Amino acid sequence: MQISAGRLVLPFALVLLTLSGCGSDDGKDGLPGDTTIVGVLPASSAEQLAANIEDVEVNSAPVITFTATDGNGVPIAGLTSSNLRFNIAKLKPGAMGDPSSWQNYINRLAGGELQGTTESDGTLEDLGNGQYRYTFATDITDPANTVGNISYEPSLTHRVAMQISGFPASNPTIDFRPDGGKISLQREIVETASCNSCHNKLALHGGGRVETKYCVTCHNPGSTDPDTGNTVDFKVLIHKIHMGEELPSVAFGPNLIDDGGSGDDGTGTYQIVGYLGRVHDYSTVVFPQDIRNCTKCHSESAETPQGDNWKTAISMEACGSCHDNIDFSKDGSDTGANDPLGHSGGVVSDNSECKTCHASGRIAGSVEERHRNPVAAAEPTFKFNILKICGTAIDMDPDCSGTPVTPTVTFSVSDPTGGTHGYANSNYNLNTESEFGSGASLNVITGWGTVTMEADSLDYNNDNAPSASRPARAESVNLSYLKANAIDNGSGEFTVTLAAMPITSGSASVALEGHPRAESVPGSGSFDTSIPVKGAVAYFGVNGSPLVERRVAVDVSTKCDKCHATLSLHGNNRADNAQLCVLCHNPRNTDIGRRSGTGIDGKAEETVDLKVLIHAIHAGAEEEHGFREKGIVIYGYGGRSHDFSHVRFPGILNDCTTCHNDGTYELAGKWEAPLQNGIQATTIDSGIDVADQTDDLYTTPTAAVCSACHDGATARAHMENNGGAKFAVDQAGIAASYETCSICHGPGKIADLEVMHGID
């Protein structure tokens, strides 16, 4: 008999059934009474395991009691030590200015160096009904029984941690005091959810370590990688990993001195030899936002009551992890020996001295003040607004009539915080305001599409763009033009008349973007910092054509900005709005106008189509995982090459939902037959006449997206032979193309895209 429990079938469960007709009188005559099911699920049949540590006793070797259930609350039987690992650590109070720190009782010697570890060789007892007891092999009450002679201190906060293997990984923990006292000392600094906002799911050491509460029990001060000599103390390790290529020891080379680009600059490395003896080189890691944003990882909350310790619990170890060219034992002050690697505040012997200088009102200022990011501080005080197009408010489906179309755009800059900045006042003057003075930028951009489109499928091509060298580039007028030509309406609003557009029908859009300037030091009067402001985009129908907006594939604020904080590119001009990016990064645009001959990648040009570009950039260093075989190189402003072959995506690359909105990546709707639904083919060769799109060579849309990650010959052959994809064909070839990828990879099909990508 098979008894159903939730979605699982329990063929081997221990079952007790109480049925009417067997002594029950709960039902009416001829009907069964209530049925009670009590069962357990064999571990070999369980797909999930949720463990909860219920009790800990420490009289000699620690003894813990825990329960194990599946995802539906059904008890699990038959767990073995092969599924589990355990450790136990104590939280030591800080002394002489040191922060508190965890110290594992379970350690090993690796190359003569002490390292925290776990055990599984104790006694595991199955108590029945999903309850287990584990007795540690290590008697922590006797220091002689521990590696490293770790003293037992029952009055301190202790933590037992478990590692669940053979199931989706989990790391249950419990904090307690062995003497039964109330916990008074905690150290909850970083919440796992903060890490997972970029990493999707933090999973290390073969995927079994997924919670920061577990990580810190092993990554203690004094724990060292014997191969490199680098500490694996959590606060040092994590800071250094995320600093990556910006570490002085990496950027300046072994002598740690910034010598302006000569000598050994750029030859340094930061490596850890870790799981299975593999070398992990973090020298090319780039933190995807300003490294001074400490609150990205650290913030005080109910889960992390000590999350603000970074502001006050100052230590040479934490500070020196990023500023690793400072030797605190040497005097780098102007009045002392002025050692180039010394500490500018003089020799520091212990952490109790740090707050002498590093505090509010002191000579060096507080840590929070020193990490202040003037860009992030000023960003919320600016907002770009497009108010009218062709004299009609943009929420009234504006129509720009006339042949050819000459749009007029009314715009403003405001302060959403209600500040008293001049640019937000009704008497604001573009020519005199400091925020838009020297070094500032403000641009009005226009993009358009001329092909026949469905009502929800605008895809830009900027056909017949005036620029002969940069095909399909959106048109723009800059701040100088606006200062000379925009009409001041006298209420903080300005109207500018743009050049005639090269189309007489279709849909178009206007964007307002740029970077005003702000004071890096408030009150200094020096407007020296460029501020990214979210670009504003509005649409209009050309010459009576229906107004069509471009599809929205990503929400920058809820997706991209989880990692990037503010997605800002092109000198802080284009910020936080993918609908702005696609005006130029459209299917017909390439970087040919920025190259002079063949590039370092051996190509004459590379597409900058956003759907290709972003996938390829984020898959840059993924050759080892079976994605791109070669990184992508793009030539940008000033003819500079940007090689993205070392980009490391911090999350799960094949999880499309990390970046995409629901319904925008599946091969359904308009993507069932993209060319027939207004999505344009991607130019890969601009032909003899760069300005003429009719002689371009194209790749079909689905193939363009998929080959952005799967760029190998085998993948290409599959797309051509099985999906009707075309690579490098002319307009006639595109007109005759019909991609059939959705037949196999569409929702619910035999090779559903979500299934192939492992998306739950």
VOTOR-913477 format. One record per residue (C-alpha): residue number from 0; x, y, z negated. Coordinates in steps of 0.1 Angstrom, whole numbers, plus 2048, in hexadecimal, padded with zeros to 3 digits. Layout:
BEGIN
NUM,X,Y,Z
...
***
This chain:
BEGIN
0,800,800,800
1,80C,823,808
2,803,840,7F0
3,806,863,7FE
4,815,87E,7E8
5,814,8A0,7F9
6,824,89B,81B
7,839,87E,811
8,830,859,813
9,83C,845,7F5
10,83E,821,7FF
11,854,816,7E2
12,846,82D,7C6
13,83B,820,7A5
14,816,826,7A6
15,7FA,823,78C
16,7D7,824,79B
17,7B7,827,787
18,799,820,79C
19,774,81E,795
20,768,7FA,795
21,786,7F2,780
22,778,7FE,75F
23,772,822,769
24,751,832,764
25,75A,855,771
26,748,850,792
27,724,84B,79C
28,718,828,7A4
29,728,81B,7C4
30,742,838,7C5
31,765,838,7B8
32,770,84C,79A
33,78F,863,797
34,7AF,856,7A4
35,7CF,85D,791
36,7F1,859,7A2
37,811,859,78F
38,830,851,7A4
39,854,856,7AA
40,867,85A,7CB
41,887,847,7D1
42,8A4,85E,7D7
43,8AB,84C,7F8
44,889,858,805
45,889,87C,7F8
46,890,898,810
47,893,8B2,7F4
48,89F,8B3,7D1
49,897,8CD,7B7
50,8AA,8C9,796
51,8A4,8DB,776
52,8BC,8D9,758
53,8A6,8D6,739
54,8BE,8D1,71C
55,8E3,8D1,713
56,8F3,8C3,6F4
57,918,8C6,6EC
58,925,8B1,6CF
59,942,8A1,6E1
60,93E,89C,707
61,921,8B2,712
62,900,8A0,719
63,8E6,8B0,730
64,8C3,8A6,738
65,8B4,8B0,759
66,896,8A8,76F
67,896,8A1,794
68,877,8A5,7AB
69,871,8A8,7D0
70,862,8C6,7E1
71,83F,8BC,7D7
72,847,8B6,7B2
73,849,890,7B5
74,863,882,79D
75,882,873,7AE
76,891,852,7A3
77,8B2,842,7AA
78,8CA,85F,7AB
79,8EE,855,7A9
80,90E,868,7A1
81,915,86A,7C6
82,8F9,884,7C8
83,905,899,7AB
84,922,8AD,79D
85,924,8C0,77C
86,939,8D9,76A
87,937,8EE,74B
88,948,910,744
89,949,92A,728
90,946,94F,72B
91,964,960,71B
92,95F,984,70E
93,977,99D,71C
94,994,9AB,708
95,9AB,9C9,70D
96,993,9D7,727
97,990,9B6,73A
98,96D,9AD,747
99,95D,98D,73A
100,965,96E,74E
101,95B,94A,752
102,973,92E,74A
103,96B,90B,755
104,972,8EE,73E
105,974,8D6,75C
106,995,8DD,76D
107,9B0,8CD,782
108,9D4,8D4,78A
109,9DA,8DB,7AF
110,9FF,8E1,7B8
111,A05,8E9,794
112,9E9,904,794
113,9C9,901,77F
114,9A9,900,792
115,985,8FD,786
116,973,8DF,794
117,956,8C7,78D
118,951,8A3,781
119,93A,887,789
120,94B,86A,776
121,936,86D,756
122,918,858,74E
123,8F8,85D,761
124,8D8,84E,752
125,8B7,84C,764
126,89D,851,748
127,87F,84C,75F
128,865,863,76D
129,87F,879,77E
130,892,880,75D
131,8B8,87A,75A
132,8D3,87D,741
133,8F7,884,74A
134,914,881,730
135,933,893,73B
136,953,87E,73E
137,966,89C,72F
138,963,8A3,70A
139,966,8C8,70A
140,966,8CA,6E3
141,98A,8BD,6E4
142,9A1,8D3,6F8
143,9B9,8B6,6FC
144,99F,8A5,712
145,99E,8C2,72A
146,9B6,8CB,746
147,9C5,8EB,73B
148,9BE,8E6,716
149,99F,8FC,718
150,993,906,6F5
151,96F,8FE,6EB
152,95D,91D,6DE
153,939,913,6D6
154,92E,937,6CD
155,934,943,6F0
156,91B,942,70D
157,920,922,721
158,913,917,743
159,90C,8F4,750
160,90A,8F3,776
161,900,8D7,78E
162,906,8D1,7B2
163,8EC,8BD,7C5
164,8F9,8AB,7E4
165,8E8,894,7FE
166,8CA,8AC,7FE
167,8C7,8D1,807
168,8E1,8DE,7F0
169,8D8,8EE,7CF
170,8EB,8F9,7B0
171,8D5,8F9,790
172,8E5,909,772
173,8DC,910,74D
174,8EC,928,735
175,8ED,920,710
176,901,923,6F0
177,90D,901,6E2
178,909,90E,6BE
179,8E5,915,6C5
180,8E9,93B,6C2
181,8D8,955,6D8
182,8EB,95E,6F7
183,8F8,981,6F4
184,913,982,70F
185,909,97E,734
186,91C,983,754
187,903,984,771
188,914,99A,78B
189,909,98F,7AE
190,8E8,97F,7B7
191,8E9,964,7D2
192,8CD,975,7E4
193,8E4,993,7EA
194,8FD,97C,7FB
195,8E2,96B,80F
196,8D6,98B,81E
197,8F4,988,836
198,8FD,963,832
199,8DA,954,836
200,8E5,939,81E
201,905,93B,80B
202,914,918,80F
203,938,910,808
204,94F,8F2,800
205,93D,8DC,81A
206,91C,8ED,814
207,916,8E2,7F0
208,91D,903,7DE
209,900,91B,7E4
210,8FC,930,7C4
211,912,94B,7B6
212,90A,93F,793
213,91B,91E,79C
214,938,92E,7AF
215,944,942,791
216,947,923,77B
217,965,917,78F
218,973,937,79E
219,981,943,77D
220,99E,95B,776
221,9BE,948,777
222,9B1,92F,791
223,9C9,92F,7AE
224,9CD,921,7D1
225,9EF,910,7CF
226,9F5,911,7F4
227,9F4,936,7F8
228,9F8,942,7D3
229,9D8,956,7D7
230,9C0,957,7BA
231,99D,949,7BF
232,98F,95E,7A2
233,96C,966,7AF
234,96D,98C,7AC
235,98F,98D,7BE
236,987,973,7D8
237,966,981,7E4
238,973,9A5,7E5
239,991,99B,7FA
240,97D,985,812
241,965,9A1,819
242,981,9BA,81D
243,991,9A3,836
244,9A3,9B6,851
245,9A1,9D6,83D
246,9B6,9C8,821
247,9D7,9DC,81F
248,9E9,9BB,81D
249,9DA,9B2,83F
250,9D9,9D4,850
251,9FB,9E0,845
252,A0D,9BF,845
253,A24,9AF,82C
254,A35,9CF,820
255,A12,9DD,817
256,A1B,A00,823
257,A07,A14,83B
258,A23,A1F,852
259,A0D,A2E,86D
260,A0C,A10,885
261,A31,A06,886
262,A44,9EB,875
263,A2F,9CC,86A
264,A0D,9DC,86B
265,9F1,9C3,872
266,A06,9A4,86C
267,9F9,99C,849
268,9E0,980,841
269,9C8,977,826
270,9C3,951,824
271,9B6,937,80C
272,9BC,912,810
273,99C,903,804
274,983,8E7,80A
275,994,8C8,819
276,9B5,8DB,81B
277,9A8,8F1,837
278,9B8,914,83C
279,99E,92F,83A
280,9AC,94F,84A
281,997,96E,840
282,9AF,986,850
283,996,98E,86C
284,977,991,856
285,965,9B3,85B
286,94B,9BE,842
287,92E,9CA,859
288,928,9EA,846
289,93C,A04,831
290,951,9F0,818
291,94A,A0A,7FE
292,926,9FF,7FB
293,92B,9EC,7DB
294,905,9E9,7D6
295,902,9D3,7F4
296,90E,9B7,7DD
297,90C,9C6,7BA
298,8EC,9D4,7AC
299,8DC,9D2,78A
300,8BB,9BF,789
301,8A9,9A6,774
302,8BE,98A,784
303,8DE,99D,781
304,8DD,9B2,761
305,903,9B8,764
306,901,9C1,789
307,90D,9E4,782
308,92D,9D9,771
309,941,9E4,78F
310,93B,A08,784
311,949,A04,760
312,95A,9E2,75B
313,97A,9ED,76D
314,997,9D5,772
315,9B8,9D4,784
316,9AD,9B2,792
317,98D,9BF,7A2
318,99B,9E0,7AE
319,9BB,9D0,7BB
320,9A8,9B6,7CE
321,99F,9D0,7E8
322,9BB,9E8,7E2
323,9D5,9CC,7E3
324,9F2,9E3,7EC
325,9F3,9F1,7C9
326,A0B,9E2,7AF
327,9FD,9ED,78D
328,A1E,9E5,77C
329,A2F,A00,790
330,A2D,A26,78E
331,A20,A36,7AD
332,A18,A58,79D
333,A27,A78,7AA
334,A39,A7E,78A
335,A46,A5B,786
336,A5B,A44,79C
337,A41,A49,7B8
338,A44,A25,7C4
339,A30,A23,7E4
340,A20,A03,7D7
341,A1B,A11,7B4
342,9FB,A1C,7A3
343,9F6,A41,7A8
344,9EB,A44,784
345,A0B,A35,777
346,A13,A12,769
347,9F4,A00,75B
348,9FB,9E4,742
349,9D7,9D9,73B
350,9B3,9E0,746
351,9AB,9F5,727
352,9BE,A12,738
353,9A9,A13,757
354,98D,A2A,749
355,9A6,A43,73E
356,9A6,A50,762
357,98A,A3E,773
358,96B,A4D,763
359,954,A69,76A
360,965,A8A,762
361,987,A7A,761
362,9A4,A81,77A
363,99C,A64,791
364,976,A65,78E
365,960,A47,787
366,961,A28,79D
367,93E,A31,7AA
368,94A,A54,7B3
369,969,A47,7C5
370,954,A2E,7D9
371,93A,A49,7E3
372,932,A47,807
373,929,A6A,814
374,918,A5B,833
375,900,A45,81F
376,8F9,A63,808
377,8F0,A7A,824
378,8DE,A62,83B
379,8BC,A63,82A
380,8BA,A89,82E
381,8B8,A88,854
382,89B,A7D,86B
383,898,A81,891
384,875,A88,89E
385,867,A88,8C2
386,847,A9C,8BF
387,83B,AA0,8E2
388,843,A95,905
389,837,AAA,923
390,822,ABF,90B
391,80E,AA2,8FD
392,812,A94,8D9
393,823,A72,8DC
394,808,A60,8C9
395,7EF,A69,8E5
396,7FF,A54,901
397,811,A70,912
398,810,A72,938
399,82B,A85,94A
400,81C,A8D,96C
401,82C,A9D,98A
402,842,A91,9A6
403,85E,A8E,99E
404,858,A8E,978
405,869,AA9,964
406,864,AA0,93F
407,862,ABA,923
408,86A,AAD,900
409,862,ABE,8DF
410,877,AB2,8C1
411,882,ABA,89E
412,89A,AB0,883
413,88C,AAC,860
414,895,AA2,83D
415,87F,A86,82F
416,88C,A8C,80C
417,87D,AAF,80B
418,89F,AC0,809
419,8A5,AE5,812
420,8BE,ADF,82E
421,8BD,AFA,848
422,8B6,AE2,864
423,895,AD9,854
424,889,AFD,851
425,872,B0E,869
426,88D,B28,871
427,8A7,B0F,879
428,8BF,B18,896
429,8D2,AFC,8A8
430,8EE,B14,8B0
431,8F6,B1E,88C
432,8ED,B01,875
433,90C,AF0,865
434,8FE,ACD,869
435,8FF,AD2,88F
436,91F,AE4,891
437,942,AD8,89C
438,944,AB2,8A0
439,91E,AAD,89F
440,909,A9D,8BA
441,8E5,A9E,8C4
442,8D9,A8F,8E5
443,8B8,A8A,8F7
444,8B9,A6A,90C
445,8A1,A5E,927
446,89D,A3A,934
447,884,A2B,94C
448,879,A0C,95E
449,86C,A0B,982
450,863,9E6,988
451,83F,9DA,987
452,839,9CF,963
453,81F,9C0,94D
454,80F,9D7,933
455,826,9CB,917
456,847,9C5,929
457,85A,9E5,930
458,87E,9DC,938
459,895,9F9,941
460,8AA,9F9,961
461,8B0,A1F,965
462,8B0,A19,98A
463,8BD,A36,99F
464,8CF,A45,981
465,8E3,A64,98C
466,904,A55,97E
467,916,A44,99B
468,931,A34,985
469,91B,A27,968
470,8FE,A14,976
471,8DD,A13,964
472,8E9,A2B,949
473,8CE,A40,938
474,8CF,A65,93F
475,8D6,A7E,922
476,8DC,AA2,919
477,8F3,AAA,8FC
478,8F4,AC3,8DF
479,905,ADE,8F4
480,8E9,ADC,90D
481,8CF,ADD,8F3
482,8DE,AFB,8E2
483,8DF,B0D,903
484,8BD,B02,911
485,8A5,AF5,8F6
486,88A,B0E,8EE
487,887,B16,8C9
488,862,B14,8C1
489,867,B27,8A1
490,85B,B0B,88A
491,878,AF4,889
492,86E,AE4,8AA
493,880,AE7,8CB
494,875,AE0,8EE
495,88D,AD6,90B
496,885,AD0,92F
497,898,AB3,93E
498,8A4,AAD,961
499,88C,A9E,97A
500,88A,A78,977
501,892,A62,995
502,871,A4F,994
503,84D,A57,99C
504,83B,A3B,988
505,841,A22,96D
506,849,A28,948
507,865,A3B,938
508,871,A45,915
509,882,A61,904
510,89A,A5D,8E7
511,8AA,A75,8CF
512,8CB,A6B,8C0
513,8EC,A78,8B3
514,900,A7E,894
515,8FC,A9E,87F
516,918,AA7,867
517,918,AA8,841
518,930,AB1,825
519,946,A94,81A
520,94A,AA8,7F9
521,928,AB8,7EF
522,92B,ADE,7ED
523,94D,ADF,7FF
524,93E,AF1,81D
525,952,ADA,834
526,93A,AC7,84A
527,953,AAC,854
528,93F,A8B,853
529,92A,A7D,86F
530,908,A6F,864
531,8F6,A54,877
532,8D1,A5B,87A
533,8B7,A42,886
534,8B0,A4A,8AA
535,88D,A54,8B4
536,87D,A45,8D3
537,85C,A4E,8E4
538,84C,A41,904
539,838,A51,920
540,827,A47,940
541,836,A56,960
542,81F,A69,977
543,7FF,A59,96A
544,80D,A36,966
545,802,A22,947
546,818,A27,929
547,82C,A08,922
548,844,A03,905
549,862,9ED,904
550,85E,9CC,8F2
551,86B,9CC,8CE
552,881,9AE,8C8
553,891,9B8,8A7
554,88A,9CE,889
555,8AB,9DF,882
556,8A1,9EA,85F
557,896,9C8,853
558,8AE,9B3,868
559,8CE,9C3,874
560,8D2,9DA,856
561,8D2,9BD,83D
562,8F6,9BA,848
563,8FE,9DB,858
564,8ED,9F2,83F
565,8EA,A0B,85C
566,8EF,9FE,87F
567,903,A1A,88E
568,918,A1A,8AD
569,928,A31,8C7
570,937,A49,8AE
571,918,A48,897
572,903,A56,8B3
573,8EC,A38,8B8
574,8DE,A2B,898
575,8C4,A13,88A
576,8AC,A10,8A8
577,8B0,9F4,8C1
578,896,A05,8D7
579,8B0,A21,8DB
580,8CC,A08,8E4
581,8B9,9F8,900
582,8B6,A18,914
583,8DA,A14,91E
584,8E0,9F0,915
585,8C7,9E4,92F
586,8C9,9C6,946
587,8D8,9DA,963
588,8F4,9EB,951
589,918,9DF,94E
590,939,9EE,941
591,947,9F2,964
592,948,A18,960
593,95F,A15,942
594,978,9FD,952
595,994,A06,96A
596,99A,9E6,97D
597,99A,9C4,96D
598,997,9C3,947
599,9AA,9AE,92E
600,98F,994,932
601,997,990,957
602,976,99F,961
603,96D,9BE,975
604,94E,9C4,960
605,939,9B5,944
606,914,9B9,93E
607,909,9CF,921
608,8E5,9C2,922
609,8DC,9C3,8FD
610,8CD,9A0,8FC
611,8EE,992,90A
612,906,9AA,8F8
613,8F9,9A5,8D5
614,8F7,97F,8D7
615,91A,97D,8E6
616,929,995,8CC
617,91A,982,8AE
618,926,961,8BD
619,949,96F,8C3
620,95E,957,8AE
621,947,939,8B0
622,95B,923,8C7
623,961,90A,8AB
624,93B,907,8A5
625,934,8FF,8CA
626,926,921,8D4
627,939,939,8E9
628,959,92C,8F9
629,967,94F,8FE
630,961,96F,8EC
631,952,98D,8FF
632,965,9AC,908
633,953,9CD,90D
634,963,9EE,91A
635,955,A0C,909
636,95B,A31,903
637,97C,A3D,911
638,982,A1C,923
639,98B,A0B,902
640,987,9E5,901
641,973,9D5,8E5
642,97B,9B0,8E1
643,961,99F,8CC
644,971,97D,8CD
645,979,97F,8A8
646,956,989,89B
647,94B,972,880
648,925,970,87B
649,920,96C,855
650,8FF,95A,857
651,8F0,93C,86A
652,8F7,945,88E
653,8DC,92E,89D
654,8C1,93C,886
655,8B0,954,89E
656,899,962,883
657,8B7,973,872
658,8B5,98E,88D
659,895,988,8A0
660,872,991,898
661,859,975,899
662,84D,96C,8BC
663,86A,97E,8CE
664,883,961,8D3
665,86D,943,8DB
666,868,93A,900
667,844,944,8FF
668,82F,961,90B
669,842,976,923
670,861,961,91E
671,84F,942,92D
672,855,952,94F
673,86A,971,948
674,870,97D,96B
675,84B,97B,973
676,842,98E,953
677,858,9AD,959
678,878,9A3,947
679,894,9AB,95E
680,8B2,997,969
681,8D4,9A1,95C
682,8EE,9B1,973
683,910,99F,971
684,91F,9AF,991
685,917,9D3,99B
686,920,9CC,9BF
687,932,9E3,9D8
688,91D,A01,9D0
689,91C,A04,9AB
690,900,A1D,9AB
691,8EA,A07,9C2
692,8D9,9EB,9AE
693,8CD,9DA,9CE
694,8EF,9CA,9D4
695,8F4,9BE,9B0
696,8F8,999,9A7
697,8E2,98D,98A
698,8DC,972,970
699,8B8,968,968
700,8AC,974,946
701,8AA,954,932
702,8CB,949,93F
703,8DA,96B,936
704,8CF,967,912
705,8D8,943,90D
706,8FA,945,91E
707,903,962,907
708,90A,948,8ED
709,90B,928,902
710,924,935,91C
711,935,914,926
712,933,903,948
713,91E,8E6,93B
714,904,8FD,92C
715,903,911,94C
716,8FE,8F1,961
717,8E1,8E7,94A
718,8D0,909,94E
719,8D3,908,974
720,8CA,8E3,979
721,8AF,8E0,95F
722,8A2,903,95A
723,8A2,914,97C
724,8BB,92D,96F
725,8D0,942,988
726,8F2,951,983
727,900,96B,99A
728,8E4,96D,9B3
729,8D8,98B,9C7
730,8B6,99C,9C5
731,8A7,984,9DE
732,8B3,967,9C9
733,8A4,976,9AA
734,883,97D,9BB
735,881,958,9C4
736,88B,94C,9A1
737,875,93C,987
738,885,931,966
739,875,912,958
740,887,910,937
741,867,912,923
742,85C,8F0,930
743,874,8DF,919
744,87F,8FB,901
745,85D,90B,8FB
746,84A,909,8DA
747,840,8E5,8D3
748,852,8D7,8F1
749,86B,8BA,8F1
750,889,8D1,8EB
751,877,8ED,8D9
752,890,90B,8D5
753,889,90D,8B0
754,890,8E8,8AB
755,8B0,8EA,8C0
756,8BB,907,8AB
757,8B2,8F7,88A
758,899,912,881
759,880,907,866
***
